[in-house]
Every structure is written in C-alpha cells, then in structure tokens.
Amino acid sequence: MNDSTNLNSRLLAPNKAIQRCIALIDALGLDPWTHPVLLAISGGADSMAMALAFHHWWNAHAEKPHENSTRQSLLKPPFPLRAMVVDHGIRPNSASEARGVCSRLHALGLDASIATVGSSPPKGGVQAWARAQRYQLLADAAAPHDAVIVTAHHAGDQAETVQMRLSRGSGLTGLAGMQRLTHHGGVRLARPFLDLDQADLHACLNASGIAVVDDPSNHDDRFERVRVRKQQAVSGLAPDLLRLARASDGLNSRLHTALEAAMSGQMGLSPYGWGWIDHTAFTRLPETARHALLDRMIRSMATAPHPVERASIMRLDRSLLEQKDVTLGGCEWRHDHKSHDEKSGGAGGRILCLAEAERLPHPVAMDGLRPSCLFDGRWRIILPPGMKAVIEPMGAARFAAWRRKNPARFREIAAPARAFWRIPVIVSPEAGRINGVEALDGSHFAPHLKFNIVDFRDRDYGLSGMAFIGCRLISSSNSFKERLRP
C-alpha cells in the first residue's frame, strides 16, 4: 500500500473541526456545482488544514443531487477542486518544498499545480513583494475559469491585520479588517475562516498524517506581521481587535446606508461600468461622508485590492474639491462640466470615476459548462446554455470601430472614450445564438452597447445578458448565493 492509499484511509470520516469548516464554507455560499474553486496553498499548517477541509467539502457535495435538475445526471460536480502552490524562489530549497506540497495535495485528490515567480526578490519589502507576486499568479490562474480564490486566513490573521492598519491611521473600512468576500485583480477572493481560531483550523489535521512546511519567515522579527503576532501573544489584544473589526464593519455599513439616503439621485453607477457623483452635492457633504463616498466608489470599481489609506483618500478629496482631475486607487477621476444627463449633474457638473483604461482585465474563457461568469470583478456575463465564448475587454481599437459605426449611440451614452475600453465583449462564432445582438465585427458582440438596459433577460431576448453589478455588491454581501448566482 503506497503513501497515498495510507493517507486516504485516514480521511474517510471528517472530524468535528473539519465539519465546522465545512459549515463555514457552506455559509459563504460556495458550491462546487456552480463555483470553480482555486485554493491558495503554501504548505503550512493553515493552508493544508484548509485543503483537507475542502477535500471533505467537495466530496460531501458530490454525494448530493444538485438543485439544478439539468446537472443531476452528472456523477460529480463539473469543476474539479484545484489548488496552486506558488514558489517565490526566496529560499534555496523552495522548489523541492513546492513539489512535496503538490504531491501531498495530489494524494488528497486535488488538481494541484506549481506556479513559479519569474522575478528575483528585492532587497527590501520582501513580504509585500511576495504577496503581490503570489496574488498575481493566483489571479492569472483563476480568471480564465472564473474561479474563486480561497485563502486560509483565520481570526489570528484578522487581528494582526487590524493592528497593522490601526498603526497606519486607517479609517473605518481599513479597521473592518479583511472581508470574507472581496476581489483581487478582478477575480473573486473568499476567506471563509476569519471567525475561526488558528488552533481550531489546525485541529482539522489531527490524525491525518499530513506533513506541513514551516516557513522560517513566519518567525523572523524583521517582518512587521511577525512582530505584531508576538506582541499580541503577550498583550492579549487579539480579542479586542477582533471586536473593533466587527464594530467598524457595522459602523461602515450604517454610514453607507445613510450616505445612500443623503445622496439619493446625486451619485450612482452607470450600467456601462463607471461611477458618477454630482459635484455640488459632493461639496456639501461633511468631510467624513465625502471620504466614505470616495472609498465606496473605488471599491465599486473593483480596482483596489486593499482599502485605500486615509491619507490617499484625503488627497483625492482635496483634488476633487478643487476640480482637479487625478488618478488614484486604480481609478481615473475626471470632472465633466457638460452635464449631459440632467438627472446626474447639477450646476457644478459631475465627477466621473472610471477604472484605469490602460489596465485591461484578463480574458475569461466560458467552456459551455457554466452559464455565467464574473468579468473584471464587475460584470456578470450570462450566455445561452452550452455556448462557448471568450469574454475580452473592448480595448481602444474595437471601441474606435464601434464609435465610427454608432456615433449617435456614443453621444447618447455621454462618457469619455476611455471609459469604454474595459467593458466586456463576447468573442464567439456562436454569438448569433444571442437574440437581437449586433456584431461589432465578425465575431465580437457587445449587447449592452445596443440597448438602453444591460441585463436584458427581462426583455424578450432569451436567457442571456450582461449586467454591470459593481464590486460593492460582492463585498457587502454575506453569501455568493445572494448576489452572484446566475
């Protein structure tokens, strides 16, 4: 009997810790029948415990008939449980470690792969560099499959994050800590274990026989997170910091609710993918409310992987009050004094918030197995059953061709040309199956540019559509089922 057989024989029944993790995963709304999953695995105890919990979660769902009757005939969920191990190349033995971790994941039945960072680490800021490289590789792997990246962050990580942000003077959004549902580079990111103590997560590994990797950097006092972790072990501040995170999250939610009421009809998200704020109404808001509004707009554009620091929001606020155009938080902020739309621009015109035009999102391939995908973290694409397509950003050249063909439509939408470069188009020889869609050229279709509405399932155009939802609907929702279901 080989090692894999020995390992699998010890994994037949999930222990209580695993059962608790499965409940947390389900509470988040993840479902292997509808959501491709990509686990971010380092090989440490946290991520290997997560891998084991997801192994049991996937198997538990595979044994249940799915509520979608068209899929009940399948013997197992259509999306395999995938995992990625990133080799940062920081330590001499990192490549062999990654291979060992990948082998253990294969023994769990996971479709595991290794991604290697192509650049050399810098002399300073190594952890920040490693994190950026890691998430970029994860996003690159997840985007083509519309997969949800899942990490093993737990309550201890949350407490450390809140203390680090507190030391930098973060506002309510930052002090709310990491979110269970968010995005990175236009890809969905889930953290189901933020309410779970590290010890409870590690208990998943009891009697499993799974080996783990101990990263020496987790004990290196040169790194801020390590120092904070050791301080909290002595001070016992972690529970208070977690309460602060929950309180900040609640206050932040209430502030946004009040802001929506105060700015009703004077701010919004265009169905074509950008935001706008009435400049006169913006100047009349208290400073705290203006900062909250700007933070929310950035999050709605799905452009900033982390909350923008308060100092940056303050600089943006000053620039907009002075009617200066600026780029910040992955967004271009422009003043539109023409006020084409009387409903969305007073005497002072509008402030337009556009996702940075040159930073085009990854294409997303739709293989016909799933009816929808999330594009650029902001667009829900729905295609006819079985249709294969690639969703790509329009880009400057395609938009120029569309503009020449539809000058009146461009004037009607009334936005800078750059605002159109990141909106999605459907690339498929089968696109003729979408009723009423006009071709940009031989195989590129942008249905939301033809109709005044973008989600045209409510009209008689078949079961297909393209809807701009805004990232705020992801991050403010407690469940994928509430906001992201086809």
ChimeraX attribute file (.defattr): number of C-alpha atoms within 10 A of each C-alpha:
attribute: neighborCount
match mode: 1-to-1
recipient: residues
	/A:1	5
	/A:2	6
	/A:3	10
	/A:4	15
	/A:5	11
	/A:6	13
	/A:7	17
	/A:8	14
	/A:9	11
	/A:10	13
	/A:11	17
	/A:12	9
	/A:13	10
	/A:14	19
	/A:15	16
	/A:16	12
	/A:17	19
	/A:18	26
	/A:19	16
	/A:20	18
	/A:21	24
	/A:22	22
	/A:23	13
	/A:24	18
	/A:25	21
	/A:26	16
	/A:27	14
	/A:28	20
	/A:29	17
	/A:30	19
	/A:31	19
	/A:32	19
	/A:33	21
	/A:34	19
	/A:35	21
	/A:36	21
	/A:37	25
	/A:38	25
	/A:39	27
	/A:40	22
	/A:41	27
	/A:42	23
	/A:43	24
	/A:44	14
	/A:45	23
	/A:46	22
	/A:47	21
	/A:48	27
	/A:49	27
	/A:50	26
	/A:51	28
	/A:52	22
	/A:53	23
	/A:54	22
	/A:55	20
	/A:56	20
	/A:57	22
	/A:58	20
	/A:59	14
	/A:60	11
	/A:61	16
	/A:62	17
	/A:63	11
	/A:64	12
	/A:65	16
	/A:66	19
	/A:67	9
	/A:68	10
	/A:69	9
	/A:70	8
	/A:71	15
	/A:72	13
	/A:73	10
	/A:74	13
	/A:75	11
	/A:76	19
	/A:77	23
	/A:78	16
	/A:79	18
	/A:80	16
	/A:81	21
	/A:82	21
	/A:83	23
	/A:84	26
	/A:85	24
	/A:86	24
	/A:87	23
	/A:88	21
	/A:89	16
	/A:90	13
	/A:91	12
	/A:92	8
	/A:93	10
	/A:94	16
	/A:95	16
	/A:96	11
	/A:97	18
	/A:98	24
	/A:99	15
	/A:100	16
	/A:101	25
	/A:102	23
	/A:103	16
	/A:104	22
	/A:105	26
	/A:106	16
	/A:107	18
	/A:108	21
	/A:109	16
	/A:110	22
	/A:111	16
	/A:112	21
	/A:113	18
	/A:114	16
	/A:115	15
	/A:116	16
	/A:117	17
	/A:118	10
	/A:119	9
	/A:120	11
	/A:121	16
	/A:122	11
	/A:123	6
	/A:124	8
	/A:125	10
	/A:126	13
	/A:127	15
	/A:128	12
	/A:129	14
	/A:130	20
	/A:131	12
	/A:132	12
	/A:133	20
	/A:134	21
	/A:135	17
	/A:136	15
	/A:137	17
	/A:138	26
	/A:139	24
	/A:140	15
	/A:141	17
	/A:142	25
	/A:143	25
	/A:144	19
	/A:145	22
	/A:146	27
	/A:147	24
	/A:148	24
	/A:149	27
	/A:150	26
	/A:151	22
	/A:152	23
	/A:153	23
	/A:154	21
	/A:155	19
	/A:156	20
	/A:157	18
	/A:158	22
	/A:159	26
	/A:160	25
	/A:161	23
	/A:162	22
	/A:163	23
	/A:164	18
	/A:165	18
	/A:166	16
	/A:167	9
	/A:168	13
	/A:169	13
	/A:170	19
	/A:171	22
	/A:172	22
	/A:173	24
	/A:174	25
	/A:175	26
	/A:176	26
	/A:177	28
	/A:178	23
	/A:179	20
	/A:180	23
	/A:181	21
	/A:182	26
	/A:183	26
	/A:184	19
	/A:185	20
	/A:186	25
	/A:187	27
	/A:188	26
	/A:189	25
	/A:190	24
	/A:191	20
	/A:192	26
	/A:193	25
	/A:194	23
	/A:195	15
	/A:196	16
	/A:197	14
	/A:198	18
	/A:199	13
	/A:200	17
	/A:201	25
	/A:202	17
	/A:203	17
	/A:204	25
	/A:205	25
	/A:206	12
	/A:207	11
	/A:208	18
	/A:209	12
	/A:210	18
	/A:211	14
	/A:212	19
	/A:213	14
	/A:214	12
	/A:215	13
	/A:216	8
	/A:217	12
	/A:218	12
	/A:219	14
	/A:220	12
	/A:221	13
	/A:222	9
	/A:223	15
	/A:224	12
	/A:225	19
	/A:226	16
	/A:227	16
	/A:228	16
	/A:229	21
	/A:230	13
	/A:231	14
	/A:232	18
	/A:233	11
	/A:234	8
	/A:235	9
	/A:236	10
	/A:237	14
	/A:238	21
	/A:239	13
	/A:240	11
	/A:241	23
	/A:242	24
	/A:243	13
	/A:244	19
	/A:245	24
	/A:246	15
	/A:247	15
	/A:248	19
	/A:249	21
	/A:250	13
	/A:251	15
	/A:252	19
	/A:253	15
	/A:254	12
	/A:255	16
	/A:256	15
	/A:257	11
	/A:258	13
	/A:259	17
	/A:260	15
	/A:261	10
	/A:262	14
	/A:263	16
	/A:264	10
	/A:265	13
	/A:266	20
	/A:267	25
	/A:268	17
	/A:269	18
	/A:270	14
	/A:271	18
	/A:272	23
	/A:273	22
	/A:274	23
	/A:275	22
	/A:276	23
	/A:277	25
	/A:278	25
	/A:279	25
	/A:280	17
	/A:281	19
	/A:282	23
	/A:283	15
	/A:284	10
	/A:285	15
	/A:286	9
	/A:287	13
	/A:288	11
	/A:289	17
	/A:290	19
	/A:291	19
	/A:292	19
	/A:293	23
	/A:294	20
	/A:295	20
	/A:296	16
	/A:297	26
	/A:298	25
	/A:299	26
	/A:300	25
	/A:301	27
	/A:302	26
	/A:303	25
	/A:304	20
	/A:305	16
	/A:306	16
	/A:307	22
	/A:308	20
	/A:309	17
	/A:310	19
	/A:311	13
	/A:312	13
	/A:313	21
	/A:314	16
	/A:315	12
	/A:316	21
	/A:317	20
	/A:318	12
	/A:319	14
	/A:320	19
	/A:321	12
	/A:322	10
	/A:323	17
	/A:324	14
	/A:325	15
	/A:326	15
	/A:327	14
	/A:328	17
	/A:329	25
	/A:330	20
	/A:331	22
	/A:332	19
	/A:333	24
	/A:334	19
	/A:335	21
	/A:336	21
	/A:337	15
	/A:338	14
	/A:339	18
	/A:340	16
	/A:341	13
	/A:342	10
	/A:343	11
	/A:344	18
	/A:345	24
	/A:346	18
	/A:347	13
	/A:348	18
	/A:349	22
	/A:350	27
	/A:351	26
	/A:352	25
	/A:353	26
	/A:354	26
	/A:355	29
	/A:356	20
	/A:357	19
	/A:358	11
	/A:359	11
	/A:360	16
	/A:361	19
	/A:362	19
	/A:363	20
	/A:364	22
	/A:365	18
	/A:366	24
	/A:367	14
	/A:368	14
	/A:369	14
	/A:370	23
	/A:371	19
	/A:372	22
	/A:373	26
	/A:374	25
	/A:375	27
	/A:376	31
	/A:377	27
	/A:378	26
	/A:379	21
	/A:380	21
	/A:381	22
	/A:382	21
	/A:383	23
	/A:384	19
	/A:385	13
	/A:386	12
	/A:387	19
	/A:388	21
	/A:389	21
	/A:390	16
	/A:391	25
	/A:392	21
	/A:393	21
	/A:394	21
	/A:395	19
	/A:396	17
	/A:397	10
	/A:398	16
	/A:399	20
	/A:400	15
	/A:401	12
	/A:402	19
	/A:403	15
	/A:404	10
	/A:405	12
	/A:406	13
	/A:407	10
	/A:408	11
	/A:409	15
	/A:410	17
	/A:411	12
	/A:412	11
	/A:413	14
	/A:414	15
	/A:415	16
	/A:416	13
	/A:417	13
	/A:418	16
	/A:419	22
	/A:420	24
	/A:421	21
	/A:422	25
	/A:423	27
	/A:424	31
	/A:425	25
	/A:426	27
	/A:427	21
	/A:428	18
	/A:429	13
	/A:430	13
	/A:431	21
	/A:432	13
	/A:433	14
	/A:434	18
	/A:435	14
	/A:436	13
	/A:437	17
	/A:438	16
	/A:439	17
	/A:440	17
	/A:441	11
	/A:442	10
	/A:443	16
	/A:444	22
	/A:445	23
	/A:446	21
	/A:447	25
	/A:448	21
	/A:449	20
	/A:450	15
	/A:451	13
	/A:452	14
	/A:453	17
	/A:454	17
	/A:455	22
	/A:456	18
	/A:457	15
	/A:458	11
	/A:459	9
	/A:460	9
	/A:461	14
	/A:462	15
	/A:463	17
	/A:464	20
	/A:465	22
	/A:466	27
	/A:467	20
	/A:468	23
	/A:469	23
	/A:470	25
	/A:471	24
	/A:472	18
	/A:473	18
	/A:474	25
	/A:475	22
	/A:476	15
	/A:477	16
	/A:478	16
	/A:479	19
	/A:480	20
	/A:481	14
	/A:482	12
	/A:483	15
	/A:484	17
	/A:485	13
	/A:486	12
